[in-house]
Amino acid sequence: MIVPDNLKYGAISAFFTERAEGIDGKVPGRISAYPETDIFSPLQRHTDTIINLDLSRDKTIADGVITSRKGVLLGISTADCVPILIYDPQKQVVGAVHAGWRGTSKGILKKALHSMSGAFGSMPANTLIALGPAIRWCCYDVGKDVLESVTDATGEGKYSITKNGKICLDLPSANMLQAITSGVPEENIWISKDCTYCCPERFFSYRFSKTGGRQGAFIGIKSK
């Protein structure tokens, strides 16, 4: 289990699981003390849809969830894509986002921040963000069309390199830049150094193994 440094304190539970823990069964609840009935995960489909759990707890297709409800643990699953946890300690609002290259190209993190602002009055300047383990540019070569899509949503920045004639993309860095340009201070952002492809013994990586295993990212406001 990985607990990001900027989300260790306060009235929340926030963590990323590893391969040994996964997201199956009672693991998230056992780690966080939340009962299974209070753990919510959307049906992920690489969309840019953000759902507000304060309005509905229906299981629906989305790749981001936000809430101000206490006692509910939000969760998303990944196996190379970027797991993102969001917390506004001023308004007591949390969010969980799944950002692959499609979601990043659609600006899903920016949309989550905008949704938190519209629904709860959150301000990016007060928001803390943690970007969990994901495939990094050392192992993620992509086509020119993918880079162009991400660049269109992100702007120019240091999130791609050319190595041995291949375009290598760093989705965590792209999402970090999207957060910064949305108004989140850089010092409020924690980013994992782990690459899921480089560490198959610790993390599931679809590009490495082509299997269906997933690790999870979870965040919730404590009820007490």
N, C-alpha and C positions, 0 to 999 in steps of 0.2 A: 504494500500500500504506500502511496506517495501523497503526502499532505503538503501542498504548496506553502511556502513561507509566508506569503501575504494573506493567507486565509486560515492561519493556525489559531487565531484568537477571535474573540467576540462570540456572538450568539448564533454561530452557525457550525454545521458539520460539512466539511468539504474534503474530498479525496479522490484520487485516481487509483483504480485497482491495477494489478499486474497479472501476468499469465497464470501464476499459481493460484490467484484468487478468482479471476474471471468475474462474470456478472450473474452466474447461474445460482439457482436455489436461494439459500438464506444468507449468502455472503454479505451483500450490502447491509442488510438489516443487522447482522451479527457485528459488523464493524462499527456501525453507526448507532445501534440500539433503536432504530426505527422498525416498527412492525412491517411485514411485507405489504399489508393493505395500505400503508402510507407511503409507499415508494411508487413514483410515477415516471414512466418512460413513454415517449411518443413512438409512433410507427415511422421509422426513419426511411426516407426515400431520396436523399440528396436534393431536397427542396430548399427553398428559402423561407418556408412558412414558420412563423413563430406563434405559439399558442399561449394564451394567458390562463393559467390554471385557476385563477380567481373567478373566472367566468364559467368555466366548464371543466369537468374531469373526464369527459368522454375520451376514450382512446381514439386518436385520430392521426392522420398522416401529417407529420411535421418534423423539422430537424432542429427546433429550438423551443424551449419552454421557459416561461418566466412566472414568478408568483411572489406575493407578499404573505402568503398563508404560512402560519407556523405549524410545525409538526409534520410537514410533508417533505420528502426527500426526492428531488428531481434527479433523473439519471439519463445518460445517453451512452451508447456503445460505439466503439471504434476498433479498427484493426489496420491502421496507417493514417486515416483521416485525423484531423485535429480535434481533440476534445477540449471544450472551452467552458470554464466556470466563471460566473459573474456575480459580484456582490456589491450592493450599495449599502454601506453601513448607516448612512444618514436616513434613508427611507426604509431600511430593512426590506430589501427586495433582492431576490436571487434569480439566477438564470443558468441554464445549461444548453450548450450549442454543439452540434456536430457539423464540422466544416471540412468537407473534402474539397477537391478542386472545383467541383460544380457549385457547392455552397459558397466557397470563397469568391468565385466569379460572380455570384449573385449578391455578394455583400451581406451574407446572412448575419455576421457579427454586428455590422453597422445597423442592420434592421432590428436586431435584438436590443441594442442600446436605444434606438429610436422608440421601440415599443415600450421599453421600461420608462422612458421619459414621458411618453404620451399617456400611459396608463397610471403611473405612480408618481410622476414628477421627478424622477431620478435625473441627476446631472452627471454626464460623463466625467467631469472633473472630480467627482466624489466616488467614482466607481473603481473597484478592484477587479482585476482580471487575471486568471491563471490559464495558461496554454499548456496542456498536458503532453505526454509522450506521443509522437507522431513520426511518420517517415520524414527524414530531413534531406537536404539537397545532396548529401553524399551518396544517396541511394535512389533518388526520385528523378529519373529522366523522363521528360515529357515532350510532346510535339509542340511545334510553334503555335498551333491554334490554341492549345491550353494556356501557354504563357500569355498570349495576347488577350485571352478572356480574363485571366487573373489581373493582368496589367490594366485593362479597361476599368475594372472595379476598384483597383487599389492605387493606381498611379505609379509613377516610376519610383523605384526603391531598391534596396539591397536584399532581394529575396530570390535571385536567380544567378546562376553562373553557367559558363560553358566549359565542359570538361570532356576531353577526348572527342570533341566535335558534337557532343550531346548537350541539350539544354537541361539543366538540373534546377529544379524548383524547390523552394523551401516554403511550404504552406504556413508553418507557424510564424515565420518572419513576415509573410504577407498579411496575415491576420493581425499581427502586432501593429503593423503600419496602419491597417484600417482602423484599429482601435485608437491609435494616436491621432490620426487625422479626424477622428470623430470627437476628439476632445479629452480622451483619457490620458492622464499624465504618464509618461514612460516609466516613472518610478512606481506607479501603481500596478505595473504589469509584471507577472512572474512567467517565465517561459522555461519549460523543461529542456534539458540538454540531451535527453535520451532520443535515439533514433530507433523506432520499432523494427526496422529491417535489419539494423546492425546487431540487435539484441534479441534474437528469436527465443533464447532461453528465458527471457524475462517478459516479453510481450508477444502478443499475436500480431502477425504481419501478413496481410493477404497477398501482397506482392511477393513476399518471401516464400510462403508455403502453399498458397492457394486454398487454404482450409477456411472453415467458417467460424473459427474461434474469435471471440471479442473480449476486450477489457472494457471497463466502465469508468465513467466520470460522474460523480454524485455531489450534490450540494443541497442543503436544506437549512431553514431557520429553526432553531431549537424551540420547543414549546415551553420550556422552563429555563 
